[in-house]
Amino acid sequence: MLTVAKGIDDFHKLIINENLYIDKTLFIKEFIEAGDEVTLISRPRRFGKTLNLSMMRYFFDIREDYSYLFKGLNIENFDKYNEYVNKYPVIFLSLKECKQDSFEEFIVKFKGKISRLYEEYQFILDSPKILKSEIEYFKRCLDKTEV
C-alpha cells in the first residue's frame, strides 16, 4: 500500500518505505543531456530540491549499487541508463542542519559537516588519479588542521 509521505527528503527512504512518489527521474536524463558544467537549481522553499538532489545522488553514486531504487521508474528506460547509474563519485551536502543563531555557530557546524565529508570519502586516497599534493591536503583535512 502506498502512503503519502510528508517531510521526507531522502529518495532512498521514500522508495524503500513504498511511499507515494511522483516519478521525476527524467530530471536525471535532462541533467545529463544538458551537459552543463554548472547547474543552479532554484525553486521556492518546500519545492522538492533536496529530494531531487538526493535522487540524483543515489543514481550516480559509485560507492554502492542503488539501481534497485530506480526499478520501474522512467529513468530505467533512458538509453544511456547503464552508462551513468552508480558510476560517479558524488558529494552530497545539505545545509539544512546548519541553521544556527549566529554566523559563528553556523561556521562551526559547517566545518563539522565538511570534516565528516572528508572522513566519508577517504576511499579517494586509493585512486591512482589523485595527485600527491591533493593527498597531503586531504590528510590535513582529515586531521582537522586544514578545515
C-alpha positions in Angstrom: 0.0 0.0 0.0 1.4 3.4 -0.9 1.3 6.1 1.7 1.7 9.8 1.3 5.0 10.9 3.0 5.2 14.3 4.5 8.6 16.0 5.0 10.7 13.1 3.7 13.6 14.5 1.6 15.6 11.3 1.2 14.9 9.4 -2.0 16.1 6.1 -0.6 13.8 6.3 2.4 10.9 7.3 0.2 11.2 4.4 -2.2 12.1 1.7 0.5 9.1 2.7 2.6 6.9 2.4 -0.5 5.6 6.0 -0.1 3.7 7.6 -2.9 6.3 9.1 -5.3 5.6 11.2 -8.4 8.2 10.0 -10.8 10.6 12.8 -11.5 13.5 10.6 -12.5 13.6 12.1 -16.0 15.1 15.1 -14.4 18.3 13.0 -14.3 18.1 12.5 -18.1 17.6 16.2 -18.6 20.6 16.9 -16.3 22.8 14.5 -18.3 21.7 15.7 -21.7 22.2 19.4 -20.8 25.9 18.8 -20.4 26.3 22.0 -18.3 29.5 22.5 -16.3 27.4 24.1 -13.5 23.7 23.8 -12.8 21.8 26.1 -10.5 18.6 24.7 -9.2 16.5 27.4 -7.7 13.0 26.7 -6.6 10.8 28.0 -3.8 11.1 26.6 -0.3 9.5 23.2 0.2 9.5 22.5 -3.6 11.5 19.2 -3.5 15.0 20.4 -4.2 16.6 18.2 -1.6 14.6 15.2 -2.6 15.6 15.6 -6.3 19.2 16.1 -5.4 19.0 13.0 -3.1 17.6 11.1 -6.1 20.5 12.2 -8.2 22.9 11.2 -5.5 21.6 7.6 -5.4 21.5 7.4 -9.1 25.1 8.5 -9.8 26.9 7.4 -6.6 29.7 4.9 -7.3 30.1 3.7 -3.7 27.1 1.4 -3.7 24.7 -0.1 -6.2 21.4 1.8 -5.7 20.0 0.8 -9.1 17.2 -1.2 -7.3 15.7 2.1 -6.2 15.0 3.0 -9.9 13.3 -0.2 -10.9 10.1 0.6 -12.7 10.8 4.3 -12.8 11.0 6.3 -16.0 14.8 6.8 -15.9 15.2 3.0 -16.3 14.1 3.4 -20.0 16.8 6.0 -20.7 19.0 4.5 -23.4 22.2 5.6 -21.6 21.0 4.3 -18.1 23.8 1.8 -17.7 26.4 4.3 -18.6 25.5 6.5 -15.7 23.9 4.6 -12.9 26.3 4.3 -9.9 29.3 5.3 -12.0 30.5 8.5 -10.4 31.8 9.8 -7.1 29.1 12.1 -5.6 29.5 14.6 -2.8 26.1 15.3 -1.3 26.0 18.3 1.0 22.8 19.7 2.5 23.0 22.8 4.8 19.6 22.1 6.3 21.1 21.0 9.6 23.4 24.1 9.8 20.8 26.6 10.8 22.2 28.4 13.8 21.5 31.6 15.7 24.8 33.3 14.7 27.2 33.2 11.8 30.0 31.9 14.1 27.8 29.0 15.2 27.0 28.3 11.6 30.7 28.2 10.7 31.4 25.7 13.4 28.5 23.4 12.2 29.6 23.8 8.6 33.2 22.9 9.3 31.9 19.8 11.1 29.9 18.8 8.0 33.0 19.3 5.7 35.2 17.3 8.1 32.7 14.4 8.1 32.7 14.5 4.2 36.5 14.1 4.2 36.1 11.1 6.5 33.3 9.6 4.4 35.4 9.9 1.1 38.7 8.5 2.3 38.5 5.9 -0.4 39.5 8.6 -2.8 43.0 8.4 -1.4 43.4 5.0 -3.1 42.7 6.4 -6.5 45.7 6.5 -8.9 44.2 9.7 -10.3 44.7 11.8 -7.2 47.8 14.0 -7.1 50.4 13.8 -4.2 49.7 17.4 -3.3 46.0 16.6 -3.1 46.6 13.6 -0.9 48.6 15.8 1.5 45.8 18.4 1.6 43.2 15.7 2.1 45.1 14.2 5.0 45.5 17.7 6.7 41.7 18.0 6.4 41.2 14.6 8.0 43.5 15.6 10.8 41.4 18.8 11.1 44.4 21.0 10.7 43.1 22.5 7.4 39.3 22.6 7.8 
